[in-house]
Amino acid sequence: MSGNPFWVVTVPNEGRSGDETLERLRRHVEEASKAYVVQIPSLTVGTLDSLMALSEEMEKVDSSIEVAVRKIERQYAEIGGGRREALLIDGVPVERYLPSFVWEHAKYPHRRALPELVGSLRTAVGSIEDELKQFAVTFAEKTQKLQSLSRAKKAAGTASSTPLEELLPPEAVAGKAFLDTEYLVTMVAVVPRQLENKWQEVYATLGAELVSLSDEAPCSPAVPGSSERLFRDAEVSVWTVTLLKGRQAAGKYGDDDQWIPGEFVDFVAPYVASAKEFHVAVRAYEYDADRVAKNERDREDLAKELDRLHANILRWCKAHFAETFVAWMHLKVIRAFVESVLRYGLPVDFLTAILVPLRNREPQLQTALDKLFAHLKHADLQGPAVPDDDKHEYHPYVLQKCHATSF
C-alpha cells in the first residue's frame, strides 16, 4: 500500500481550547506532517458497555469498508487499462478532500445511536460491494465470450472443438482443392507445432491396418503426398490430408436365396481415432459462409455491448468510490470518537485531527507524537487502555493509520 498515507489522531485538550491544542500539535509535527482539524458533531455516547462492544465491531467494519474501497480502485484501474487518473470526491482528489472533511448530517444523522450509524454504513457499503461484484462477473463473462468468438490464435488443446472457420482463415484455403467424391475425402489436420515434422513422416502410415487389399499387405487410408500445410501460427499448424472413405464389403445370398448387400466399412473414423492418439485433430472442413457472417455479427454486437459496459463501469466506479470513501471517513471519525471516550472519559474534551505525513517522514512523525504526548502514559485517564489500530500497538493517544489510495 503506497498511496497518500494519512493518520487520524485524537488527543485530550488538557485544559486548553481546541484551537490551542491544534496549534500546539501543528508546531510539534510541522517538519513531518500537515495537520487539519476534524469537527466531530455531538454524537450519542451511550453506555460504557455499548461503547466497548462497538469498538470491537468497528474494527471489522473498518476493514470491510477499506476492502470495498480497494476493490473499486482496482476495478477502475483494470477496466481503464491501468489508468492512473485520480478518482475524485465531490470533484476534488482525495488529498484535497481529507483536509476539508465535513460530517454529512443529512445522510448520517449524528443524533442516531452509534450502533445504528455503524450498521447503516456497513449496509450501504455492502450493497455497493455486491453491485460491483455483479458488474465484474458480467464484464468477465462477456469478455470471455468475445474472446471465444474472436479470430485470436487458438491453442492446440482447443483445436478439436474450435470452429475451423475461426481457426483457419479463408485466405488459407483459397484455391485449394477439397475432394469429396464417392471414394475420396479431403480432411483437415490440426497439428501441434512441435509435431510438424513427425506428422509428415507418419500421416500416411496411421491406421495402417485399415485398408486390406487381396494381393497386398494392409495399408493406411491416407493418400501419400496429399498432406499440404495450409496455415501455421505459434502453436499449431493446419494441414490437408486426403483419405479413402471406405469400402463396400462383399455381399452374399441368404438362406432364402435373397441377395444381402455387404456393409460399408468406414476408414475415416478409425483414421481420425489413430491421429488423435498421435495428438492430432483430424476434422472435416466445410466453409460455412453464413456461420462466418453470423459469428462476425455476434462479435461486433458483443464488442459494442462491452464498450457500453466498460463506460458504465468506469462511471459507476467514479461515483461509488466517492460514496464508499466518504462512508469510510465517517466510520473513522466514529471510531476516533468512541475510542477517545473510552480512553479519555467524559465529558468529551479532546481534539481529532487528520495528519498527512510529508514524503518519507512517517518515522519522524511517530517520534514527534510519542514525544509530545509521552506524559499521557502516566496520566490518570478515566477509561481503559484501548489499543490503536496501528497493528494493535498501544499509544498514549488514539491513532488510526490509513492510506487514501492504493496507488
VOZA-731210 format. One record per residue (C-alpha): residue in one letter; x, y, z. Coordinates in steps of 0.001 Angstrom, whole numbers, plus 500000, padded with zeros to 6 digits. Layout:
BEGIN
AXYZ...
! end
This chain:
BEGIN
M500000500000500000S501778503129498830G499340505937498090N498651509030500191P499069507992503832F497017509857506406W496619509457510144V493567510168512281V494773511171515736T492784512207518816V494382513847521858P492932515386525059N492768519170525318E494121519075528899G492596522405529866R493364524090526554S490902525199523916G490601523132520758D492415525836518772E495281525884521266T495609522095521165L495638522154517353E498257524911517234R500449523040519715L500104519862517681R500984521660514451R504114523225515940H505479519866517054V504787517978513808E505297520709511201E508582519221509941A506985515827509370S503307516417508630K500456518761507893A497632518792510441Y493939519541509879V491209519650512499V488186517344512220Q484935518764513535I483123515893515239P479423516537515861S477806515840519235L477482512101518823T475391509997521198V477645508359523785G475513505537525172T476813503225527900L480379502103528548D479491498504527701S477911499520524407L480998501573523518M483316498660524276A481236496308522117L481017498880519343S484795499439519425E485389495766518677E482745495668515948M484047498791514207E487461497226513697K485833494590511466V483561497101509727D486540499380509094S488457496560507410S485463495536505282I484841499088504068E488510499556503208V488387496308501219A485427497714499271V487326500946498589R490311498980497274K488114496749495110I486591499787493431E490042501278492862R491332498011491416Q488298497542489161Y488653501121487919A492349500582487120E491760497215485428I488801498326483336G490598501560482498G493653499693481237G495847500549484215R494926504213484129R496197506426486915E493551509127486560A492575510233490053L489247509154491493L487516512211492883I485317513006495856D482961515944495395G485035516913492361V488404517005494145P491183514435494676V491313512542497966E494262514563499248R492162517726498938Y489024516131500347L490657514965503601P491578518432504961S488067519678504243F486138516698505648V482696517728506937W480182515442508612E477203514807506309H474307515318508714A471574514608506156K472999511201505293Y474296510262508751P472141511992511426H474519512489514338R471833512047516997R471165508463515986A472554505771518233L476131504959517246P475423501239516581E472694502307514150L475072504673512372V477730501982512055G475105499494510873S473870501867508179L477442502416506964R478064498693506803T474792498007504959A475313500780502406V478847499699501575G477808496026501472S475230496842498802I477846498721496796E480250495783497022D477538493368495831E476787495610492870L480485495797491994K480748492006492128Q477860491678489679F479459494211487325A482766492346487455V481156488957486773T479138490298483838F482150492043482310A484343488938482704E481706486676481127K481167488930478139T484907489441477672Q485442485680477696K482620485190475209L484090487806472884Q487486486119473067S485913482788472200L484312484373469114S487385486269468017R489923485184465491A492585485012468138K495200482309467847K493906479027469151A495880476648471273A496244473022470202G494319471964473296T491171473601471918A491734472747468271S489443469733468401S486415471884469234T487236475317467777P485192476040464621L487555475630461677E486247478856460187E487785480583463214L490984478546463315L491626478618459575P491388481961457742P489525481839454405E492633483034452551A494491479915453725V492172477662451710A491731479918448685G492445477919445544K492833474636447422A491014471558446191F488959469792448863L487798466454447484D484503464854448425T483838462119445898E482388458653446135Y485744457257447219L487905460161448492V487532462996451021T489952465751451972M490164466374455710V491975468982457815A494593468010460405V495383470419463258V498953469586464300P500885470956467308R503929472845466038Q506346470511467781L504880467552465839E505008469101462348N507988467132461083K506747463924462641W503323464394461061Q504832464487457597E506578461207458340V503647459299459820Y500360460605458379A500435458072455535T501059455208457976L498367455949460589G495640453307460581A497910451027458545E495707448008459213L492523449595457853V492827449072454082S493177445441453218L493744444501449566S493574440946448388D497048440707446939E498922443211449145A499610443929452819P497167446235454686C497845449988454429S496658453359455652P493665455062454030A495685458297453778V496785459095450215P500589459531450155G501671463046449185S498232464517449959S499159466384453157E499863470054452476R500256472781455050L497584475481454872F498335477668457880R500555477912460929D500826480119463990A502973479976467113E501190476923468488V499549474889465734S499777474231462025V496896473104459818W497369470520457050T495223468789454461V495096465004454228T493105463043451668L491600459735452777L489886456795451223K486348456942452554G485970453201452930R484973450110451012Q481884448067450417A482155444603451899A481200441681449691G477547440744449699K476090437280449890Y472916435246449371G470889434428452423D469224431160453312D466177432242451350D468322432912448289Q467834436659448733W470874438846447963I472231440659451048P474455443644450166G477698443939452104E478038446653454742F480080449774454134V483384449672456045D484319453205457114F488020454161457002V487663457820458074A486536457441461699P489252454877462592Y491881457095460938V490677460084462979A490966457978466140S494526456928465228A495506460545464610K494008461563467951E496329459111469697F499147460988467946H497754464279469433V496499465474466051A492877466525465464V491682465416462018R488391467041461094A486081467557458164Y486261471022456629E483375472835455040Y483424476603454775D480074477879456056A479750481465454846D476514482036456774R478056480879460044V481132483036459465A478904486061458829K476828485322461935N479954484962464074E481220488267462741R477917489993463584D477963488413467046R481494489662467593E480614493188466520D477461493286468676L479277491896471701A482182494317471232K479716497244471220E477990495850474296L481344495532476061D482210499117475152R478956500304476727L479510498151479804H483090499401480053A481912503020480078N479179502216482614I481627500533484978L484032503469484802R481219505893485639W479989503581488404C483480503325489939K483871507103489947A480543507641491696H480774504787494169F484409505303495078A483393508703496392E480391507284498248T482395504431499766F485367506581500764V483097509145502418A481417506323504359W484864505083505398M485832508516506670H482648508770508715L483425505423510268K486962506631511045V485508509639512831I483084507472514815R485977505184515778A488040508166516883F485141509418518989V484346506058520615E487935505120521358S488661508616522691V485700508443525080L486976505061526244R490496506445526588Y489914509916527985G486468509565529583L483666512094529861P482849514904529396V484039514965525798D487090517237525731F489516516186523033L490731517195519570T490592514994516482A492911515864513611I493942514424510275L497703514287509829V499118513988506319P502761512875506629L505286514502504357R507113512195501970N509254509632503832R508619511418507147E506326508921508852P509002507707511322Q509760511305512319L506050511993512753Q505635508984515031T508602510089517101A507259513648517386L503831512440518549D505283509989521060K507493512705522497L504739515334522646F502300513037524441A504699510901526432H503260512328529659L499872510740528851K501341507328529619H501322508291533281A498239510474533261D495209509447535309L492991508827532292Q489441507776533049G488986504993530522P490680501666529936A493750501383527721V492356500624524266P494934499551521630D495074501653518488D494563500047515088D498223500673514216K498985496927514214H497277496833517632E500110498757519255Y499307500919522233H499949504665522104P499087507201524804Y496808508856522233V494207507457519830L495725506774516416Q494459505299513137K496900504955510260C495425504734506752H496201505087503059A493829507144500989T494593505242497773S496382502038496898F498420503510494026
! end
